[in-house]
């Protein structure tokens, strides 16, 4: 190792010691305290307080972040149809499905069935990713870096191998959303929790760049 003395260019040391305890490192990075009542730990992540206002966020320490994630239920209070609609919207990244120019012109007409569109359970959406398009083009095996635990769990929830292709992922998602929808089970809401898990798993793969 060089004996040269490190001299910060701007008058302060911007390095983070790799051997520094995680709590100390988090304190330097965030400079925040955990928002959980009575907690004096350093916050590491900023998360939404509830699903009704995703912009209203709070800083939490590692332990309270885990507790928050365990208790978080984005679908709390939703009806089965609302959960399904959310799942279908996830396919297009929750983008509006009106034809280009319709909304900009102030039109209040309902979304129309255009090329690439689909209609399931009376809800129209633009199948921009061909998830509900039977004639999806085949693709070779994807090139992926090492998967995270969350991604592996998502593949497991969808009952897929971790090297599944994009088309295989979308086809399985389509299959499971249809299978676990209450209307496909005589109105039985016993499959509602499974439907939530499927939607959440697919959403995680989308959010992390797999889909």
Biotite code that builds the C-alpha atoms (Angstrom):
import biotite.structure as struc

atoms = struc.array([
    struc.Atom([0.000, 0.000, 0.000], chain_id="A", res_id=1, res_name="UNK", atom_name="CA", element="C"),
    struc.Atom([1.309, 3.462, -0.814], chain_id="A", res_id=2, res_name="UNK", atom_name="CA", element="C"),
    struc.Atom([2.594, 5.516, 2.082], chain_id="A", res_id=3, res_name="UNK", atom_name="CA", element="C"),
    struc.Atom([1.237, 8.678, 0.484], chain_id="A", res_id=4, res_name="UNK", atom_name="CA", element="C"),
    struc.Atom([-1.156, 10.538, 2.738], chain_id="A", res_id=5, res_name="UNK", atom_name="CA", element="C"),
    struc.Atom([-4.716, 10.929, 1.444], chain_id="A", res_id=6, res_name="UNK", atom_name="CA", element="C"),
    struc.Atom([-5.602, 14.619, 1.215], chain_id="A", res_id=7, res_name="UNK", atom_name="CA", element="C"),
    struc.Atom([-9.255, 15.354, 0.447], chain_id="A", res_id=8, res_name="UNK", atom_name="CA", element="C"),
    struc.Atom([-9.540, 17.719, -2.497], chain_id="A", res_id=9, res_name="UNK", atom_name="CA", element="C"),
    struc.Atom([-12.588, 19.538, -1.142], chain_id="A", res_id=10, res_name="UNK", atom_name="CA", element="C"),
    struc.Atom([-11.590, 19.677, 2.511], chain_id="A", res_id=11, res_name="UNK", atom_name="CA", element="C"),
    struc.Atom([-13.538, 16.601, 3.629], chain_id="A", res_id=12, res_name="UNK", atom_name="CA", element="C"),
    struc.Atom([-13.155, 12.882, 3.172], chain_id="A", res_id=13, res_name="UNK", atom_name="CA", element="C"),
    struc.Atom([-15.765, 11.530, 0.733], chain_id="A", res_id=14, res_name="UNK", atom_name="CA", element="C"),
    struc.Atom([-14.653, 7.915, 1.158], chain_id="A", res_id=15, res_name="UNK", atom_name="CA", element="C"),
    struc.Atom([-16.785, 5.378, 3.011], chain_id="A", res_id=16, res_name="UNK", atom_name="CA", element="C"),
    struc.Atom([-14.728, 2.890, 4.959], chain_id="A", res_id=17, res_name="UNK", atom_name="CA", element="C"),
    struc.Atom([-15.719, -0.624, 3.784], chain_id="A", res_id=18, res_name="UNK", atom_name="CA", element="C"),
    struc.Atom([-15.109, -1.891, 7.330], chain_id="A", res_id=19, res_name="UNK", atom_name="CA", element="C"),
    struc.Atom([-17.385, 0.719, 8.857], chain_id="A", res_id=20, res_name="UNK", atom_name="CA", element="C"),
    struc.Atom([-20.397, -0.714, 10.765], chain_id="A", res_id=21, res_name="UNK", atom_name="CA", element="C"),
    struc.Atom([-23.606, -0.637, 8.643], chain_id="A", res_id=22, res_name="UNK", atom_name="CA", element="C"),
    struc.Atom([-25.403, 1.671, 11.081], chain_id="A", res_id=23, res_name="UNK", atom_name="CA", element="C"),
    struc.Atom([-22.581, 4.193, 10.986], chain_id="A", res_id=24, res_name="UNK", atom_name="CA", element="C"),
    struc.Atom([-22.385, 3.961, 7.205], chain_id="A", res_id=25, res_name="UNK", atom_name="CA", element="C"),
    struc.Atom([-26.159, 4.518, 6.920], chain_id="A", res_id=26, res_name="UNK", atom_name="CA", element="C"),
    struc.Atom([-25.912, 7.530, 9.204], chain_id="A", res_id=27, res_name="UNK", atom_name="CA", element="C"),
    struc.Atom([-23.317, 9.087, 6.911], chain_id="A", res_id=28, res_name="UNK", atom_name="CA", element="C"),
    struc.Atom([-25.320, 8.302, 3.764], chain_id="A", res_id=29, res_name="UNK", atom_name="CA", element="C"),
    struc.Atom([-28.817, 9.310, 4.922], chain_id="A", res_id=30, res_name="UNK", atom_name="CA", element="C"),
    struc.Atom([-28.222, 11.519, 7.944], chain_id="A", res_id=31, res_name="UNK", atom_name="CA", element="C"),
    struc.Atom([-31.718, 10.484, 9.078], chain_id="A", res_id=32, res_name="UNK", atom_name="CA", element="C"),
    struc.Atom([-33.215, 8.910, 12.176], chain_id="A", res_id=33, res_name="UNK", atom_name="CA", element="C"),
    struc.Atom([-35.858, 6.178, 12.021], chain_id="A", res_id=34, res_name="UNK", atom_name="CA", element="C"),
    struc.Atom([-39.389, 7.615, 12.013], chain_id="A", res_id=35, res_name="UNK", atom_name="CA", element="C"),
    struc.Atom([-40.822, 4.740, 14.067], chain_id="A", res_id=36, res_name="UNK", atom_name="CA", element="C"),
    struc.Atom([-42.037, 6.114, 17.445], chain_id="A", res_id=37, res_name="UNK", atom_name="CA", element="C"),
    struc.Atom([-39.415, 5.705, 20.155], chain_id="A", res_id=38, res_name="UNK", atom_name="CA", element="C"),
    struc.Atom([-36.731, 4.397, 17.794], chain_id="A", res_id=39, res_name="UNK", atom_name="CA", element="C"),
    struc.Atom([-33.370, 6.151, 17.819], chain_id="A", res_id=40, res_name="UNK", atom_name="CA", element="C"),
    struc.Atom([-31.677, 3.998, 15.187], chain_id="A", res_id=41, res_name="UNK", atom_name="CA", element="C"),
    struc.Atom([-30.295, 5.409, 11.958], chain_id="A", res_id=42, res_name="UNK", atom_name="CA", element="C"),
    struc.Atom([-32.663, 5.226, 8.985], chain_id="A", res_id=43, res_name="UNK", atom_name="CA", element="C"),
    struc.Atom([-31.520, 3.317, 5.907], chain_id="A", res_id=44, res_name="UNK", atom_name="CA", element="C"),
    struc.Atom([-34.484, 3.459, 3.534], chain_id="A", res_id=45, res_name="UNK", atom_name="CA", element="C"),
    struc.Atom([-37.341, 5.791, 2.649], chain_id="A", res_id=46, res_name="UNK", atom_name="CA", element="C"),
    struc.Atom([-40.653, 3.993, 2.055], chain_id="A", res_id=47, res_name="UNK", atom_name="CA", element="C"),
    struc.Atom([-44.325, 4.930, 1.441], chain_id="A", res_id=48, res_name="UNK", atom_name="CA", element="C"),
    struc.Atom([-46.489, 5.089, 4.554], chain_id="A", res_id=49, res_name="UNK", atom_name="CA", element="C"),
    struc.Atom([-49.497, 3.608, 2.743], chain_id="A", res_id=50, res_name="UNK", atom_name="CA", element="C"),
    struc.Atom([-50.693, 2.748, -0.744], chain_id="A", res_id=51, res_name="UNK", atom_name="CA", element="C"),
    struc.Atom([-53.173, 5.630, -0.921], chain_id="A", res_id=52, res_name="UNK", atom_name="CA", element="C"),
    struc.Atom([-50.411, 8.245, -1.133], chain_id="A", res_id=53, res_name="UNK", atom_name="CA", element="C"),
    struc.Atom([-47.185, 6.745, -2.474], chain_id="A", res_id=54, res_name="UNK", atom_name="CA", element="C"),
    struc.Atom([-45.469, 10.147, -2.277], chain_id="A", res_id=55, res_name="UNK", atom_name="CA", element="C"),
    struc.Atom([-45.969, 10.385, 1.491], chain_id="A", res_id=56, res_name="UNK", atom_name="CA", element="C"),
    struc.Atom([-42.836, 8.591, 2.671], chain_id="A", res_id=57, res_name="UNK", atom_name="CA", element="C"),
    struc.Atom([-40.922, 7.986, 5.865], chain_id="A", res_id=58, res_name="UNK", atom_name="CA", element="C"),
    struc.Atom([-37.377, 6.999, 6.788], chain_id="A", res_id=59, res_name="UNK", atom_name="CA", element="C"),
    struc.Atom([-36.985, 3.654, 8.594], chain_id="A", res_id=60, res_name="UNK", atom_name="CA", element="C"),
    struc.Atom([-34.107, 1.732, 10.118], chain_id="A", res_id=61, res_name="UNK", atom_name="CA", element="C"),
    struc.Atom([-33.334, -1.806, 8.978], chain_id="A", res_id=62, res_name="UNK", atom_name="CA", element="C"),
    struc.Atom([-35.432, -3.572, 11.646], chain_id="A", res_id=63, res_name="UNK", atom_name="CA", element="C"),
    struc.Atom([-38.479, -1.350, 11.214], chain_id="A", res_id=64, res_name="UNK", atom_name="CA", element="C"),
    struc.Atom([-38.130, -1.599, 7.434], chain_id="A", res_id=65, res_name="UNK", atom_name="CA", element="C"),
    struc.Atom([-38.439, -5.384, 7.721], chain_id="A", res_id=66, res_name="UNK", atom_name="CA", element="C"),
    struc.Atom([-41.479, -4.979, 9.982], chain_id="A", res_id=67, res_name="UNK", atom_name="CA", element="C"),
    struc.Atom([-43.012, -2.512, 7.526], chain_id="A", res_id=68, res_name="UNK", atom_name="CA", element="C"),
    struc.Atom([-42.462, -4.884, 4.596], chain_id="A", res_id=69, res_name="UNK", atom_name="CA", element="C"),
    struc.Atom([-43.999, -7.822, 6.475], chain_id="A", res_id=70, res_name="UNK", atom_name="CA", element="C"),
    struc.Atom([-47.154, -5.894, 7.298], chain_id="A", res_id=71, res_name="UNK", atom_name="CA", element="C"),
    struc.Atom([-47.421, -4.100, 3.947], chain_id="A", res_id=72, res_name="UNK", atom_name="CA", element="C"),
    struc.Atom([-50.439, -5.212, 1.955], chain_id="A", res_id=73, res_name="UNK", atom_name="CA", element="C"),
    struc.Atom([-50.867, -3.061, -1.135], chain_id="A", res_id=74, res_name="UNK", atom_name="CA", element="C"),
    struc.Atom([-54.127, -4.827, -1.941], chain_id="A", res_id=75, res_name="UNK", atom_name="CA", element="C"),
    struc.Atom([-55.799, -4.245, 1.444], chain_id="A", res_id=76, res_name="UNK", atom_name="CA", element="C"),
    struc.Atom([-59.386, -3.103, 0.939], chain_id="A", res_id=77, res_name="UNK", atom_name="CA", element="C"),
    struc.Atom([-59.461, -3.903, -2.775], chain_id="A", res_id=78, res_name="UNK", atom_name="CA", element="C"),
    struc.Atom([-62.199, -6.037, -4.288], chain_id="A", res_id=79, res_name="UNK", atom_name="CA", element="C"),
    struc.Atom([-61.202, -9.069, -6.400], chain_id="A", res_id=80, res_name="UNK", atom_name="CA", element="C"),
    struc.Atom([-62.014, -7.111, -9.581], chain_id="A", res_id=81, res_name="UNK", atom_name="CA", element="C"),
    struc.Atom([-59.853, -4.192, -8.440], chain_id="A", res_id=82, res_name="UNK", atom_name="CA", element="C"),
    struc.Atom([-56.981, -6.565, -7.717], chain_id="A", res_id=83, res_name="UNK", atom_name="CA", element="C"),
    struc.Atom([-57.350, -8.115, -11.163], chain_id="A", res_id=84, res_name="UNK", atom_name="CA", element="C"),
    struc.Atom([-57.530, -4.702, -12.810], chain_id="A", res_id=85, res_name="UNK", atom_name="CA", element="C"),
    struc.Atom([-54.326, -3.726, -11.049], chain_id="A", res_id=86, res_name="UNK", atom_name="CA", element="C"),
    struc.Atom([-52.733, -6.928, -12.336], chain_id="A", res_id=87, res_name="UNK", atom_name="CA", element="C"),
    struc.Atom([-53.758, -6.208, -15.897], chain_id="A", res_id=88, res_name="UNK", atom_name="CA", element="C"),
    struc.Atom([-52.597, -2.599, -15.597], chain_id="A", res_id=89, res_name="UNK", atom_name="CA", element="C"),
    struc.Atom([-49.223, -3.871, -14.414], chain_id="A", res_id=90, res_name="UNK", atom_name="CA", element="C"),
    struc.Atom([-48.745, -5.430, -17.832], chain_id="A", res_id=91, res_name="UNK", atom_name="CA", element="C"),
    struc.Atom([-48.592, -1.992, -19.451], chain_id="A", res_id=92, res_name="UNK", atom_name="CA", element="C"),
    struc.Atom([-46.847, -0.273, -16.579], chain_id="A", res_id=93, res_name="UNK", atom_name="CA", element="C"),
    struc.Atom([-50.138, 1.404, -15.508], chain_id="A", res_id=94, res_name="UNK", atom_name="CA", element="C"),
    struc.Atom([-50.111, 3.605, -18.596], chain_id="A", res_id=95, res_name="UNK", atom_name="CA", element="C"),
    struc.Atom([-53.423, 5.010, -19.940], chain_id="A", res_id=96, res_name="UNK", atom_name="CA", element="C"),
    struc.Atom([-54.862, 2.944, -22.769], chain_id="A", res_id=97, res_name="UNK", atom_name="CA", element="C"),
    struc.Atom([-56.618, 5.725, -24.684], chain_id="A", res_id=98, res_name="UNK", atom_name="CA", element="C"),
    struc.Atom([-55.380, 6.119, -28.278], chain_id="A", res_id=99, res_name="UNK", atom_name="CA", element="C"),
    struc.Atom([-52.763, 8.848, -28.709], chain_id="A", res_id=100, res_name="UNK", atom_name="CA", element="C"),
    struc.Atom([-54.361, 12.283, -28.859], chain_id="A", res_id=101, res_name="UNK", atom_name="CA", element="C"),
    struc.Atom([-57.688, 11.326, -27.338], chain_id="A", res_id=102, res_name="UNK", atom_name="CA", element="C"),
    struc.Atom([-56.878, 12.461, -23.797], chain_id="A", res_id=103, res_name="UNK", atom_name="CA", element="C"),
    struc.Atom([-54.753, 15.375, -24.956], chain_id="A", res_id=104, res_name="UNK", atom_name="CA", element="C"),
    struc.Atom([-57.737, 16.689, -26.868], chain_id="A", res_id=105, res_name="UNK", atom_name="CA", element="C"),
    struc.Atom([-59.866, 16.562, -23.728], chain_id="A", res_id=106, res_name="UNK", atom_name="CA", element="C"),
    struc.Atom([-61.991, 13.649, -24.885], chain_id="A", res_id=107, res_name="UNK", atom_name="CA", element="C"),
    struc.Atom([-63.754, 11.733, -22.143], chain_id="A", res_id=108, res_name="UNK", atom_name="CA", element="C"),
    struc.Atom([-64.476, 8.712, -24.293], chain_id="A", res_id=109, res_name="UNK", atom_name="CA", element="C"),
    struc.Atom([-63.718, 5.271, -22.950], chain_id="A", res_id=110, res_name="UNK", atom_name="CA", element="C"),
    struc.Atom([-60.618, 3.388, -24.098], chain_id="A", res_id=111, res_name="UNK", atom_name="CA", element="C"),
    struc.Atom([-61.185, 1.812, -27.486], chain_id="A", res_id=112, res_name="UNK", atom_name="CA", element="C"),
    struc.Atom([-60.167, -1.570, -28.782], chain_id="A", res_id=113, res_name="UNK", atom_name="CA", element="C"),
    struc.Atom([-57.188, -0.799, -31.014], chain_id="A", res_id=114, res_name="UNK", atom_name="CA", element="C"),
    struc.Atom([-54.548, -2.958, -32.597], chain_id="A", res_id=115, res_name="UNK", atom_name="CA", element="C"),
    struc.Atom([-52.829, -4.907, -29.858], chain_id="A", res_id=116, res_name="UNK", atom_name="CA", element="C"),
    struc.Atom([-55.750, -4.353, -27.483], chain_id="A", res_id=117, res_name="UNK", atom_name="CA", element="C"),
    struc.Atom([-57.458, -7.007, -25.434], chain_id="A", res_id=118, res_name="UNK", atom_name="CA", element="C"),
    struc.Atom([-60.548, -7.406, -23.301], chain_id="A", res_id=119, res_name="UNK", atom_name="CA", element="C"),
    struc.Atom([-60.678, -9.630, -20.228], chain_id="A", res_id=120, res_name="UNK", atom_name="CA", element="C"),
    struc.Atom([-63.557, -9.728, -17.710], chain_id="A", res_id=121, res_name="UNK", atom_name="CA", element="C"),
    struc.Atom([-65.010, -6.593, -19.320], chain_id="A", res_id=122, res_name="UNK", atom_name="CA", element="C"),
    struc.Atom([-61.860, -4.538, -18.786], chain_id="A", res_id=123, res_name="UNK", atom_name="CA", element="C"),
    struc.Atom([-60.030, -3.212, -21.835], chain_id="A", res_id=124, res_name="UNK", atom_name="CA", element="C"),
    struc.Atom([-56.311, -2.621, -21.853], chain_id="A", res_id=125, res_name="UNK", atom_name="CA", element="C"),
    struc.Atom([-53.562, -2.162, -24.420], chain_id="A", res_id=126, res_name="UNK", atom_name="CA", element="C"),
    struc.Atom([-51.530, -5.349, -24.521], chain_id="A", res_id=127, res_name="UNK", atom_name="CA", element="C"),
    struc.Atom([-48.383, -3.436, -25.377], chain_id="A", res_id=128, res_name="UNK", atom_name="CA", element="C"),
    struc.Atom([-46.133, -6.194, -24.052], chain_id="A", res_id=129, res_name="UNK", atom_name="CA", element="C"),
    struc.Atom([-48.035, -9.038, -25.764], chain_id="A", res_id=130, res_name="UNK", atom_name="CA", element="C"),
    struc.Atom([-48.659, -10.736, -22.426], chain_id="A", res_id=131, res_name="UNK", atom_name="CA", element="C"),
    struc.Atom([-52.226, -11.562, -23.460], chain_id="A", res_id=132, res_name="UNK", atom_name="CA", element="C"),
    struc.Atom([-51.351, -11.965, -27.125], chain_id="A", res_id=133, res_name="UNK", atom_name="CA", element="C"),
    struc.Atom([-51.335, -15.616, -28.159], chain_id="A", res_id=134, res_name="UNK", atom_name="CA", element="C"),
    struc.Atom([-48.965, -15.050, -31.086], chain_id="A", res_id=135, res_name="UNK", atom_name="CA", element="C"),
    struc.Atom([-46.049, -13.712, -29.064], chain_id="A", res_id=136, res_name="UNK", atom_name="CA", element="C"),
    struc.Atom([-42.735, -14.060, -30.847], chain_id="A", res_id=137, res_name="UNK", atom_name="CA", element="C"),
    struc.Atom([-40.310, -16.622, -29.421], chain_id="A", res_id=138, res_name="UNK", atom_name="CA", element="C"),
    struc.Atom([-37.019, -15.506, -27.907], chain_id="A", res_id=139, res_name="UNK", atom_name="CA", element="C"),
    struc.Atom([-33.777, -17.199, -26.923], chain_id="A", res_id=140, res_name="UNK", atom_name="CA", element="C"),
    struc.Atom([-32.566, -17.747, -23.347], chain_id="A", res_id=141, res_name="UNK", atom_name="CA", element="C"),
    struc.Atom([-32.062, -14.415, -21.543], chain_id="A", res_id=142, res_name="UNK", atom_name="CA", element="C"),
    struc.Atom([-28.642, -13.194, -20.443], chain_id="A", res_id=143, res_name="UNK", atom_name="CA", element="C"),
    struc.Atom([-28.921, -12.286, -16.772], chain_id="A", res_id=144, res_name="UNK", atom_name="CA", element="C"),
    struc.Atom([-26.590, -11.437, -13.978], chain_id="A", res_id=145, res_name="UNK", atom_name="CA", element="C"),
    struc.Atom([-26.905, -13.209, -10.650], chain_id="A", res_id=146, res_name="UNK", atom_name="CA", element="C"),
    struc.Atom([-30.483, -12.935, -9.413], chain_id="A", res_id=147, res_name="UNK", atom_name="CA", element="C"),
    struc.Atom([-31.453, -11.448, -6.065], chain_id="A", res_id=148, res_name="UNK", atom_name="CA", element="C"),
    struc.Atom([-33.431, -13.366, -3.458], chain_id="A", res_id=149, res_name="UNK", atom_name="CA", element="C"),
    struc.Atom([-36.520, -11.296, -4.293], chain_id="A", res_id=150, res_name="UNK", atom_name="CA", element="C"),
    struc.Atom([-36.240, -12.206, -7.967], chain_id="A", res_id=151, res_name="UNK", atom_name="CA", element="C"),
    struc.Atom([-35.730, -15.885, -7.159], chain_id="A", res_id=152, res_name="UNK", atom_name="CA", element="C"),
    struc.Atom([-38.784, -15.807, -4.880], chain_id="A", res_id=153, res_name="UNK", atom_name="CA", element="C"),
    struc.Atom([-40.805, -14.183, -7.675], chain_id="A", res_id=154, res_name="UNK", atom_name="CA", element="C"),
    struc.Atom([-39.800, -16.921, -10.144], chain_id="A", res_id=155, res_name="UNK", atom_name="CA", element="C"),
    struc.Atom([-40.752, -19.508, -7.537], chain_id="A", res_id=156, res_name="UNK", atom_name="CA", element="C"),
    struc.Atom([-44.161, -17.889, -7.007], chain_id="A", res_id=157, res_name="UNK", atom_name="CA", element="C"),
    struc.Atom([-44.775, -18.034, -10.753], chain_id="A", res_id=158, res_name="UNK", atom_name="CA", element="C"),
    struc.Atom([-43.517, -21.643, -10.784], chain_id="A", res_id=159, res_name="UNK", atom_name="CA", element="C"),
    struc.Atom([-40.793, -20.812, -13.306], chain_id="A", res_id=160, res_name="UNK", atom_name="CA", element="C"),
    struc.Atom([-37.130, -21.647, -13.680], chain_id="A", res_id=161, res_name="UNK", atom_name="CA", element="C"),
    struc.Atom([-34.819, -18.693, -13.116], chain_id="A", res_id=162, res_name="UNK", atom_name="CA", element="C"),
    struc.Atom([-33.685, -18.839, -16.755], chain_id="A", res_id=163, res_name="UNK", atom_name="CA", element="C"),
    struc.Atom([-37.247, -18.542, -18.102], chain_id="A", res_id=164, res_name="UNK", atom_name="CA", element="C"),
    struc.Atom([-37.566, -16.383, -21.209], chain_id="A", res_id=165, res_name="UNK", atom_name="CA", element="C"),
    struc.Atom([-39.534, -13.145, -21.330], chain_id="A", res_id=166, res_name="UNK", atom_name="CA", element="C"),
    struc.Atom([-42.307, -14.865, -23.293], chain_id="A", res_id=167, res_name="UNK", atom_name="CA", element="C"),
    struc.Atom([-42.465, -17.721, -20.774], chain_id="A", res_id=168, res_name="UNK", atom_name="CA", element="C"),
    struc.Atom([-42.772, -15.270, -17.890], chain_id="A", res_id=169, res_name="UNK", atom_name="CA", element="C"),
    struc.Atom([-45.575, -13.346, -19.566], chain_id="A", res_id=170, res_name="UNK", atom_name="CA", element="C"),
    struc.Atom([-47.389, -16.501, -20.649], chain_id="A", res_id=171, res_name="UNK", atom_name="CA", element="C"),
    struc.Atom([-47.274, -17.914, -17.106], chain_id="A", res_id=172, res_name="UNK", atom_name="CA", element="C"),
    struc.Atom([-48.466, -14.619, -15.642], chain_id="A", res_id=173, res_name="UNK", atom_name="CA", element="C"),
    struc.Atom([-51.386, -14.572, -18.055], chain_id="A", res_id=174, res_name="UNK", atom_name="CA", element="C"),
    struc.Atom([-52.241, -18.176, -17.180], chain_id="A", res_id=175, res_name="UNK", atom_name="CA", element="C"),
    struc.Atom([-52.134, -17.630, -13.414], chain_id="A", res_id=176, res_name="UNK", atom_name="CA", element="C"),
    struc.Atom([-54.093, -14.359, -13.420], chain_id="A", res_id=177, res_name="UNK", atom_name="CA", element="C"),
    struc.Atom([-56.878, -16.086, -15.331], chain_id="A", res_id=178, res_name="UNK", atom_name="CA", element="C"),
    struc.Atom([-56.686, -19.229, -13.183], chain_id="A", res_id=179, res_name="UNK", atom_name="CA", element="C"),
    struc.Atom([-56.905, -17.488, -9.816], chain_id="A", res_id=180, res_name="UNK", atom_name="CA", element="C"),
    struc.Atom([-59.460, -14.832, -10.683], chain_id="A", res_id=181, res_name="UNK", atom_name="CA", element="C"),
    struc.Atom([-62.579, -15.402, -8.513], chain_id="A", res_id=182, res_name="UNK", atom_name="CA", element="C"),
    struc.Atom([-64.847, -15.414, -11.582], chain_id="A", res_id=183, res_name="UNK", atom_name="CA", element="C"),
    struc.Atom([-62.946, -18.426, -12.871], chain_id="A", res_id=184, res_name="UNK", atom_name="CA", element="C"),
    struc.Atom([-63.638, -20.178, -9.565], chain_id="A", res_id=185, res_name="UNK", atom_name="CA", element="C"),
    struc.Atom([-67.358, -19.658, -9.237], chain_id="A", res_id=186, res_name="UNK", atom_name="CA", element="C"),
    struc.Atom([-66.941, -16.474, -7.224], chain_id="A", res_id=187, res_name="UNK", atom_name="CA", element="C"),
    struc.Atom([-64.850, -18.278, -4.613], chain_id="A", res_id=188, res_name="UNK", atom_name="CA", element="C"),
    struc.Atom([-62.532, -15.725, -2.991], chain_id="A", res_id=189, res_name="UNK", atom_name="CA", element="C"),
    struc.Atom([-60.272, -18.443, -1.657], chain_id="A", res_id=190, res_name="UNK", atom_name="CA", element="C"),
    struc.Atom([-57.895, -17.847, -4.562], chain_id="A", res_id=191, res_name="UNK", atom_name="CA", element="C"),
    struc.Atom([-57.710, -14.096, -3.980], chain_id="A", res_id=192, res_name="UNK", atom_name="CA", element="C"),
    struc.Atom([-54.536, -14.308, -1.871], chain_id="A", res_id=193, res_name="UNK", atom_name="CA", element="C"),
    struc.Atom([-52.829, -16.445, -4.493], chain_id="A", res_id=194, res_name="UNK", atom_name="CA", element="C"),
    struc.Atom([-53.803, -13.893, -7.142], chain_id="A", res_id=195, res_name="UNK", atom_name="CA", element="C"),
    struc.Atom([-52.197, -11.142, -5.049], chain_id="A", res_id=196, res_name="UNK", atom_name="CA", element="C"),
    struc.Atom([-48.984, -13.140, -4.785], chain_id="A", res_id=197, res_name="UNK", atom_name="CA", element="C"),
    struc.Atom([-48.857, -13.687, -8.542], chain_id="A", res_id=198, res_name="UNK", atom_name="CA", element="C"),
    struc.Atom([-49.401, -9.990, -9.300], chain_id="A", res_id=199, res_name="UNK", atom_name="CA", element="C"),
    struc.Atom([-46.820, -8.964, -6.714], chain_id="A", res_id=200, res_name="UNK", atom_name="CA", element="C"),
    struc.Atom([-44.261, -11.426, -8.105], chain_id="A", res_id=201, res_name="UNK", atom_name="CA", element="C"),
    struc.Atom([-44.723, -10.219, -11.674], chain_id="A", res_id=202, res_name="UNK", atom_name="CA", element="C"),
    struc.Atom([-44.574, -6.620, -10.498], chain_id="A", res_id=203, res_name="UNK", atom_name="CA", element="C"),
    struc.Atom([-41.268, -7.306, -8.748], chain_id="A", res_id=204, res_name="UNK", atom_name="CA", element="C"),
    struc.Atom([-39.787, -8.784, -11.910], chain_id="A", res_id=205, res_name="UNK", atom_name="CA", element="C"),
    struc.Atom([-40.920, -5.721, -13.847], chain_id="A", res_id=206, res_name="UNK", atom_name="CA", element="C"),
    struc.Atom([-39.578, -3.302, -11.257], chain_id="A", res_id=207, res_name="UNK", atom_name="CA", element="C"),
    struc.Atom([-36.165, -4.989, -11.225], chain_id="A", res_id=208, res_name="UNK", atom_name="CA", element="C"),
    struc.Atom([-35.769, -5.118, -14.991], chain_id="A", res_id=209, res_name="UNK", atom_name="CA", element="C"),
    struc.Atom([-36.376, -8.823, -15.628], chain_id="A", res_id=210, res_name="UNK", atom_name="CA", element="C"),
    struc.Atom([-39.573, -8.150, -17.593], chain_id="A", res_id=211, res_name="UNK", atom_name="CA", element="C"),
])
